[in-house]
Amino acid sequence: MNDTDTLRTYYADLHIHIGRTEAGAPVKITGSRDLTFFNIAHEASVRKGIHMTGIIDCQSPAVQEEIERYLDAGEMDELAGGGIRYRDTTVLLGSELEVKDPGFGPMHMLIFLPKLSAMKEFTAWLSGRMKNVSLSSQRVYALARELQEEAVGRGGIVIPAHIFTPHKSLYGSCCSRMEDVLDPADVAAVELGLSSDTAMADTIPELRRHAFVTNSDAHSLPKIAREYNALRLGEPTFEELVKALRGEGGRGIEANYGLTPQLGKYHKTYCESCDALIEAEAAAFAKTCPACGGTKLVRGVHDRIAFLGQAGERDVPVPERPPYRHQVPLEFVPGLGPRKREALLARFGTEMRILHDAPEAELADLAGPGPAAVIAAARIGGVEVASGGGGKYGKLK
């Protein structure tokens, strides 16, 4: 039997925050209190149907203590290939960190390490370079390349987070070229963020060398898997993920599932002075709001990408990418409140089955024809959306 004969599809959401520890200590200040390590693993496995999650606050010593308790109690297991197994879900140990090189703006980076022992060693290194290593998304007082080298040197991988968003991202607030702050050869993938998709990102030539991942950046349990990836793996482990991002041994990304970009809350440029979205194509280069003349503009992802696409190399071929499937998470579906969502989960088991497999007629029996039609239409990209911007999500028309 060939090695590739054992490969199958696994769903992975690699960017989920911890809001509080089980003792109530804050980790991600803006995260929900019920976002604990255990609750995330349980939600992903039992309700969402996600096989691999990246919890990106595992540098916190208090979180590490919780993990060790579950390992010692036998409720979770550390895998030889990297990651922590709970039921049918593997938790990857990650950390979201902020860096700001001299002369550049701030950006967030996702670091993943294979073992808890490696993460604890990484925490020790971070402790001398952070004001509070227990909190999420904090500034590391080191160069971006230094942080990258520390992660890779410990057997880890680096993924720049939500790379186009106007606040604390590689292209949205830091720089216009990756090589200004990072070694592109040691970037495992880039995270597109909620307001962009593959077609948009591939207009930037230097990104065509990198794998794209789509993740939820969840700050509450319901938002887990609002974006995720279908991966072809031998098993859901850290080592297999690395192979998939590199396209090795038949592993790979089969598809990216993400919000229709217009639903993202930073898709279009927004004027803070008059609360208006700037729809004109010239918004990529605008310095003032055409409606009020104001200069307090929050540059939208759509317009930032249009600006970046004008520069850089022109001879980099566009790769054959896995399909990017636009979808509408259940919480965005009009008329599908908590009670109907629970009824669908009771019938179909997990959110993945509802979004991908449930027949429209059976959805309609439980949720009504309207919500069922939206779910079915979203599978083939057949929904219309009013764009979001300035921190406000878009809406289905």
PyMOL commands that set and color helices and strands:
alter all, ss='L'
color gray80, all
select helices_A, chain A and resi 3-6+37-48+61-72+116-127+144-153+170-174+178-180+184-186+198-201+205-209+221-223+238-246+261-263+281-284+301-308+330-332+338-348+351-356+360-367+369-378
alter helices_A, ss='H'
color red, helices_A
select strands_A, chain A and resi 8-16+52-55+77-78+84-86+89-99+107-113+157-160+190-191+212-213+228-233+252-259+269-271+276-278+297-298+324-327+385-386+395-396
alter strands_A, ss='S'
color yellow, strands_A
deselect
rebuild
show_as cartoon
